[in-house]
Amino acid sequence: MAIDHEDRVVVHCLNCRYESDDELLGRRDAWIDNLGTVRAWRGRGVASVLIAHSLNAFHAAGCTHASIEVDSDNPTGAARLYRALSFEPQHRWVIRQIVIDAV
């Protein structure tokens, strides 16, 4: 995480590994599971630094791949950031919903 001069968290990056998936996937995958930046701190490169730190930690832990999930319609520019850091789209899906009124 990154904190400002008033000890407030301005960027966080939560990572995880699911070792039980390694055999199924045929690789050692790590996930950037949750990444968030306070609006006033977007565009300053702090999230990029935390992602780079995560990738270095994944490599040191023997991981061969890193993944991150993003809503392609995310208005924050997250998808653009991940592409700039060389993440490539692998899967796409559409989720549909319906509002169910009380009976």
Helices and strands as residue ranges (DSSP letters): E 2-3, E 9-17, G 19-21, H 22-25, E 29-37, G 39-41, H 46-60, E 65-68, H 78-84
